[in-house]
Amino acid sequence: MYGDAETVRRILTESGDTWAVVGLSSHQARAAYGVAAVLQRFGKRVVPVHPKAETVHGEQGYASLADIPFDVDVVDVFVNSDLAGAVADEAVAKGAKAVWFQLGVVDEAAFERTRAAGLDMVMDRCPAIEIPQLG
C-alpha cells in the first residue's frame, strides 16, 4: 500500500466531496459500482467516468475527466495498472486535489509524478474500506 494513514484521512475528510470515479459504469457486479455507492452514503458526490458516459447512482457520466464541466476534488481510479498512469496525469491536468488508485492498481512512477505535482495520492487501497473507519 502506498499512502500513509494521514494521507488517507486527509483525502477522505479534507480534499473535497466531488469524486470522479474512473471506470464506473452501470455494471452492478463491478467493484466500482459498490464503492461509489459507499462514497455516496458518506456524502461524496460521485461522477462516473467511463467511455459509455452512463448515468450511475443518479449522476451524469462523462467519457473522460476532461469532459467534466466542473471541478473535481478527488479522482478514484478503477482501471488496469497499465492505464492508471495516464489517468493520474489527467487528474493533475484537471486540477484535482488528490488521486486514489484502487486495490490492485499500482503504478509507482505515476505515484511519484502525482505527488511531485503537489497532489495527495494513495495507491492499492479502497476508500470504501477506509472511510467507515474514520468514525
C-alpha positions as CSV (number, residue, x, y, z in Angstrom):
1,M,0.0,0.0,0.0
2,Y,1.1,3.5,-0.8
3,G,-0.1,6.5,1.1
4,D,0.1,6.7,4.9
5,A,-2.9,6.9,7.3
6,E,-2.7,10.7,7.5
7,T,-2.9,11.0,3.7
8,V,-5.9,8.6,3.6
9,R,-7.6,10.6,6.3
10,R,-6.8,14.0,4.6
11,I,-8.2,12.8,1.2
12,L,-11.4,11.4,2.8
13,T,-12.1,14.4,5.1
14,E,-10.4,17.5,3.7
15,S,-9.8,17.1,-0.1
16,G,-13.5,17.8,-1.0
17,D,-16.6,16.0,-1.8
18,T,-16.6,15.7,-5.6
19,W,-15.1,12.4,-6.6
20,A,-14.7,11.4,-10.3
21,V,-14.7,7.6,-10.4
22,V,-12.8,6.5,-13.5
23,G,-14.1,3.1,-14.7
24,L,-17.6,3.5,-13.1
25,S,-20.4,2.1,-15.2
26,S,-23.9,0.8,-14.5
27,H,-22.5,-2.8,-14.3
28,Q,-23.6,-3.6,-10.8
29,A,-21.3,-6.6,-10.3
30,R,-18.2,-4.4,-10.7
31,A,-16.4,-3.2,-7.6
32,A,-16.6,0.5,-8.8
33,Y,-20.4,0.3,-8.6
34,G,-20.4,-0.7,-4.9
35,V,-17.6,1.6,-3.9
36,A,-19.3,4.5,-5.5
37,A,-22.5,3.7,-3.5
38,V,-20.5,3.7,-0.3
39,L,-18.9,7.0,-1.1
40,Q,-22.4,8.5,-1.7
41,R,-23.6,7.2,1.6
42,F,-20.7,9.1,3.2
43,G,-21.7,12.4,1.5
44,K,-19.5,12.3,-1.6
45,R,-20.7,13.4,-5.0
46,V,-19.7,10.6,-7.4
47,V,-19.1,11.5,-11.0
48,P,-18.9,8.4,-13.3
49,V,-16.1,8.5,-15.9
50,H,-16.4,5.8,-18.5
51,P,-16.3,5.6,-22.3
52,K,-20.1,4.9,-22.3
53,A,-20.8,8.1,-20.2
54,E,-23.6,6.4,-18.4
55,T,-25.7,7.9,-15.6
56,V,-24.9,5.9,-12.5
57,H,-26.3,6.3,-9.0
58,G,-28.2,9.3,-10.3
59,E,-25.1,11.1,-11.5
60,Q,-24.5,12.1,-15.1
61,G,-21.5,10.2,-16.6
62,Y,-18.7,11.6,-18.7
63,A,-16.4,9.9,-21.3
64,S,-13.3,11.4,-19.8
65,L,-12.1,13.6,-17.0
66,A,-11.5,16.4,-19.5
67,D,-15.3,16.3,-20.4
68,I,-16.4,17.1,-16.9
69,P,-17.6,20.7,-16.9
70,F,-16.9,21.4,-13.3
71,D,-14.1,21.0,-10.7
72,V,-13.3,17.6,-9.4
73,D,-11.6,17.2,-6.0
74,V,-10.6,13.5,-6.0
75,V,-10.0,11.1,-8.9
76,D,-10.7,7.5,-7.9
77,V,-9.2,5.1,-10.4
78,F,-10.7,1.7,-11.3
79,V,-8.7,0.9,-14.4
80,N,-5.8,-1.6,-15.1
81,S,-2.5,-0.5,-13.7
82,D,-1.1,-0.1,-17.3
83,L,-3.7,2.6,-17.9
84,A,-3.7,4.2,-14.5
85,G,-0.7,6.5,-15.0
86,A,-2.4,8.3,-17.9
87,V,-5.4,8.8,-15.7
88,A,-3.3,10.2,-12.9
89,D,-1.7,12.7,-15.4
90,E,-5.2,13.7,-16.5
91,A,-6.2,14.3,-12.8
92,V,-3.2,16.6,-12.4
93,A,-4.2,18.5,-15.6
94,K,-7.9,18.7,-14.4
95,G,-6.7,20.4,-11.2
96,A,-7.8,17.6,-8.8
97,K,-6.5,17.8,-5.2
98,A,-6.0,14.0,-4.9
99,V,-5.8,10.7,-6.7
100,W,-6.8,7.4,-5.3
101,F,-5.7,4.1,-7.1
102,Q,-7.9,1.2,-6.0
103,L,-6.8,-2.1,-4.6
104,G,-4.6,-3.8,-7.2
105,V,-4.0,-0.7,-9.2
106,V,-0.2,0.1,-8.9
107,D,2.0,2.4,-10.9
108,E,4.9,3.7,-8.8
109,A,6.1,6.2,-11.5
110,A,2.6,7.7,-11.6
111,F,2.5,7.8,-7.8
112,E,5.8,9.8,-7.8
113,R,4.7,12.1,-10.6
114,T,1.4,12.9,-9.0
115,R,3.0,13.6,-5.6
116,A,5.6,15.7,-7.2
117,A,2.8,17.8,-8.8
118,G,1.5,18.5,-5.3
119,L,-1.4,16.2,-5.1
120,D,-2.2,13.8,-2.3
121,M,-2.2,10.2,-3.6
122,V,-2.8,6.7,-2.3
123,M,-2.4,3.5,-4.2
124,D,-3.6,-0.1,-3.8
125,R,-6.2,0.9,-1.2
126,C,-10.0,1.2,-1.2
127,P,-11.9,4.2,0.2
128,A,-15.0,2.1,0.9
129,I,-12.8,0.1,3.4
130,E,-11.1,3.2,4.8
131,I,-14.0,5.7,5.1
132,P,-16.1,3.8,7.7
133,Q,-13.1,3.5,9.9
134,L,-12.9,7.3,10.3
135,G,-15.9,7.1,12.5
